[in-house]
Amino acid sequence: MARTKTAVRGLKQAETENTYHCRDCAHHYDEHSKALDGHLLLCRCPFKKEGGKFCILLSDRACEQFKPIENGKVE
């Protein structure tokens, strides 16, 4: 089945629509698990994985409850 140009445009628009990740959200907490180069990989979120019971990747796409971190400070 061939895709039309408008369908492809819609896919590209949906991919670029949400450019934020969990690391950019004010709700994430408990960053841990360093990679070999020193950056952190995991965190917890009160809105994902049973209320923060399980870890998520900092590089996951932001969810509907996304709230940006203001001036580098978490509220």
Backbone as JSON Lines, residues from 0, in Angstrom:
{"i":0,"aa":"M","n":[0.84,-1.17,0.0],"ca":[0.0,0.0,0.0],"c":[0.9,1.24,0.0]}
{"i":1,"aa":"A","n":[0.71,2.09,-0.96],"ca":[1.53,3.3,-1.1],"c":[0.95,4.41,-0.23]}
{"i":2,"aa":"R","n":[1.83,5.17,0.37],"ca":[1.4,6.32,1.18],"c":[1.32,7.56,0.3]}
{"i":3,"aa":"T","n":[0.36,8.38,0.59],"ca":[0.25,9.63,-0.15],"c":[1.16,10.67,0.49]}
{"i":4,"aa":"K","n":[1.39,11.75,-0.21],"ca":[2.25,12.81,0.31],"c":[1.67,13.43,1.57]}
{"i":5,"aa":"T","n":[0.35,13.57,1.63],"ca":[-0.25,14.16,2.82],"c":[-0.12,13.24,4.02]}
{"i":6,"aa":"A","n":[-0.18,11.93,3.79],"ca":[-0.01,10.98,4.9],"c":[1.41,11.05,5.43]}
{"i":7,"aa":"V","n":[2.38,11.17,4.55],"ca":[3.77,11.26,4.97],"c":[4.01,12.57,5.71]}
{"i":8,"aa":"R","n":[3.43,13.66,5.23],"ca":[3.55,14.95,5.93],"c":[2.95,14.86,7.32]}
{"i":9,"aa":"G","n":[1.82,14.18,7.45],"ca":[1.18,14.01,8.74],"c":[2.06,13.23,9.71]}
{"i":10,"aa":"L","n":[2.75,12.2,9.21],"ca":[3.65,11.43,10.06],"c":[4.83,12.27,10.51]}
{"i":11,"aa":"K","n":[5.4,13.04,9.59],"ca":[6.55,13.88,9.94],"c":[6.14,14.96,10.94]}
{"i":12,"aa":"Q","n":[4.96,15.53,10.77],"ca":[4.48,16.55,11.67],"c":[4.25,15.97,13.06]}
{"i":13,"aa":"A","n":[3.7,14.78,13.14],"ca":[3.46,14.14,14.43],"c":[4.77,13.82,15.13]}
{"i":14,"aa":"E","n":[5.81,13.44,14.38],"ca":[7.1,13.13,14.97],"c":[7.77,14.37,15.54]}
{"i":15,"aa":"T","n":[7.64,15.51,14.86],"ca":[8.31,16.72,15.31],"c":[7.44,17.55,16.24]}
{"i":16,"aa":"E","n":[6.19,17.16,16.43],"ca":[5.27,17.94,17.24],"c":[5.71,18.0,18.7]}
{"i":17,"aa":"N","n":[6.1,16.88,19.28],"ca":[6.5,16.82,20.69],"c":[8.0,16.61,20.76]}
{"i":18,"aa":"T","n":[8.75,17.68,20.97],"ca":[10.2,17.57,21.0],"c":[10.74,17.51,22.41]}
{"i":19,"aa":"Y","n":[9.87,17.53,23.41],"ca":[10.3,17.49,24.8],"c":[10.44,16.05,25.28]}
{"i":20,"aa":"H","n":[11.3,15.88,26.27],"ca":[11.53,14.57,26.87],"c":[11.31,14.66,28.37]}
{"i":21,"aa":"C","n":[11.32,13.52,29.03],"ca":[11.1,13.48,30.48],"c":[12.14,14.31,31.23]}
{"i":22,"aa":"R","n":[13.35,14.41,30.71],"ca":[14.39,15.2,31.39],"c":[14.06,16.68,31.41]}
{"i":23,"aa":"D","n":[13.17,17.14,30.53],"ca":[12.79,18.54,30.46],"c":[11.57,18.87,31.32]}
{"i":24,"aa":"C","n":[11.01,17.87,31.99],"ca":[9.77,18.04,32.75],"c":[10.05,18.34,34.22]}
{"i":25,"aa":"A","n":[9.24,19.2,34.81],"ca":[9.4,19.57,36.21],"c":[8.93,18.47,37.16]}
{"i":26,"aa":"H","n":[8.17,17.5,36.66],"ca":[7.62,16.44,37.5],"c":[8.59,15.3,37.77]}
{"i":27,"aa":"H","n":[9.62,15.13,36.95],"ca":[10.5,13.97,37.14],"c":[11.36,14.16,38.39]}
{"i":28,"aa":"Y","n":[11.76,13.05,38.99],"ca":[12.59,13.1,40.2],"c":[13.44,11.84,40.26]}
{"i":29,"aa":"D","n":[14.35,11.78,41.21],"ca":[15.18,10.61,41.47],"c":[15.99,10.18,40.25]}
{"i":30,"aa":"E","n":[16.75,11.1,39.68],"ca":[17.62,10.74,38.56],"c":[18.72,9.82,39.08]}
{"i":31,"aa":"H","n":[18.98,8.72,38.36],"ca":[20.0,7.78,38.79],"c":[20.48,6.93,37.63]}
{"i":32,"aa":"S","n":[21.39,6.01,37.91],"ca":[21.96,5.06,36.97],"c":[22.8,5.76,35.89]}
{"i":33,"aa":"K","n":[24.04,6.01,36.23],"ca":[24.94,6.69,35.3],"c":[25.39,5.77,34.17]}
{"i":34,"aa":"A","n":[25.51,6.34,33.0],"ca":[26.06,5.64,31.84],"c":[27.58,5.67,31.94]}
{"i":35,"aa":"L","n":[28.25,4.99,31.03],"ca":[29.71,4.96,31.06],"c":[30.33,6.33,30.89]}
{"i":36,"aa":"D","n":[29.69,7.22,30.15],"ca":[30.24,8.56,29.95],"c":[29.82,9.54,31.05]}
{"i":37,"aa":"G","n":[29.02,9.1,32.02],"ca":[28.7,9.93,33.18],"c":[27.32,10.56,33.2]}
{"i":38,"aa":"H","n":[26.58,10.56,32.09],"ca":[25.24,11.16,32.13],"c":[24.25,10.17,32.74]}
{"i":39,"aa":"L","n":[23.18,10.71,33.31],"ca":[22.19,9.88,33.98],"c":[21.17,9.35,32.98]}
{"i":40,"aa":"L","n":[20.69,8.14,33.22],"ca":[19.79,7.47,32.28],"c":[18.34,7.36,32.76]}
{"i":41,"aa":"L","n":[18.13,7.16,34.04],"ca":[16.8,6.83,34.56],"c":[16.27,7.88,35.53]}
{"i":42,"aa":"C","n":[14.95,7.91,35.66],"ca":[14.3,8.76,36.65],"c":[12.96,8.14,37.0]}
{"i":43,"aa":"R","n":[12.21,8.81,37.84],"ca":[10.86,8.39,38.19],"c":[9.89,9.54,37.89]}
{"i":44,"aa":"C","n":[8.64,9.18,37.64],"ca":[7.62,10.17,37.34],"c":[6.34,9.77,38.06]}
{"i":45,"aa":"P","n":[5.67,10.72,38.72],"ca":[4.44,10.37,39.43],"c":[3.26,10.02,38.51]}
{"i":46,"aa":"F","n":[3.41,10.27,37.21],"ca":[2.31,10.01,36.27],"c":[2.53,8.77,35.42]}
{"i":47,"aa":"K","n":[3.7,8.15,35.49],"ca":[4.0,6.98,34.68],"c":[4.36,5.8,35.58]}
{"i":48,"aa":"K","n":[4.23,4.62,35.05],"ca":[4.68,3.38,35.69],"c":[4.18,3.24,37.12]}
{"i":49,"aa":"E","n":[2.87,3.22,37.26],"ca":[2.21,3.0,38.54],"c":[2.6,4.03,39.6]}
{"i":50,"aa":"G","n":[2.57,5.29,39.23],"ca":[2.82,6.37,40.18],"c":[4.25,6.51,40.63]}
{"i":51,"aa":"G","n":[5.21,6.14,39.79],"ca":[6.61,6.27,40.14],"c":[7.21,5.04,40.78]}
{"i":52,"aa":"K","n":[6.46,3.95,40.79],"ca":[6.97,2.71,41.38],"c":[8.14,2.16,40.57]}
{"i":53,"aa":"F","n":[8.09,2.33,39.25],"ca":[9.14,1.83,38.37],"c":[9.85,2.99,37.66]}
{"i":54,"aa":"C","n":[11.05,2.76,37.23],"ca":[11.87,3.8,36.57],"c":[11.49,3.94,35.1]}
{"i":55,"aa":"I","n":[11.76,5.13,34.58],"ca":[11.59,5.4,33.15],"c":[12.88,6.04,32.64]}
{"i":56,"aa":"L","n":[13.05,6.05,31.34],"ca":[14.22,6.68,30.73],"c":[14.05,8.19,30.69]}
{"i":57,"aa":"L","n":[15.12,8.91,30.96],"ca":[15.08,10.37,30.84],"c":[14.86,10.79,29.4]}
{"i":58,"aa":"S","n":[15.17,9.92,28.45],"ca":[15.03,10.25,27.04],"c":[13.66,9.89,26.47]}
{"i":59,"aa":"D","n":[12.72,9.38,27.3],"ca":[11.36,9.1,26.84],"c":[10.67,10.39,26.44]}
{"i":60,"aa":"R","n":[9.74,10.28,25.5],"ca":[8.96,11.46,25.11],"c":[8.07,11.91,26.26]}
{"i":61,"aa":"A","n":[7.86,13.21,26.34],"ca":[7.04,13.78,27.4],"c":[5.58,13.35,27.23]}
{"i":62,"aa":"C","n":[4.88,13.21,28.35],"ca":[3.48,12.79,28.33],"c":[2.55,14.0,28.37]}
{"i":63,"aa":"E","n":[1.25,13.74,28.54],"ca":[0.25,14.8,28.53],"c":[0.38,15.73,29.73]}
{"i":64,"aa":"Q","n":[0.94,15.24,30.83],"ca":[1.08,16.05,32.05],"c":[2.38,16.84,32.07]}
{"i":65,"aa":"F","n":[3.06,16.96,30.94],"ca":[4.34,17.64,30.86],"c":[4.24,19.08,31.35]}
{"i":66,"aa":"K","n":[5.2,19.45,32.18],"ca":[5.31,20.82,32.68],"c":[6.79,21.2,32.56]}
{"i":67,"aa":"P","n":[7.12,22.21,31.77],"ca":[8.53,22.54,31.57],"c":[9.21,23.06,32.83]}
{"i":68,"aa":"I","n":[10.48,22.75,32.96],"ca":[11.27,23.27,34.07],"c":[11.54,24.73,33.78]}
{"i":69,"aa":"E","n":[11.25,25.59,34.75],"ca":[11.44,27.03,34.57],"c":[12.78,27.45,35.14]}
{"i":70,"aa":"N","n":[13.63,28.09,34.33],"ca":[14.92,28.62,34.73],"c":[15.83,27.58,35.37]}
{"i":71,"aa":"G","n":[15.71,26.34,34.93],"ca":[16.58,25.29,35.44],"c":[16.25,24.83,36.85]}
{"i":72,"aa":"K","n":[15.14,25.31,37.42],"ca":[14.76,24.93,38.77],"c":[13.51,24.08,38.75]}
{"i":73,"aa":"V","n":[13.5,23.03,39.56],"ca":[12.32,22.2,39.68],"c":[11.48,22.74,40.82]}
{"i":74,"aa":"E","n":[10.18,22.9,40.58],"ca":[9.27,23.44,41.6],"c":[8.88,22.37,42.58]}
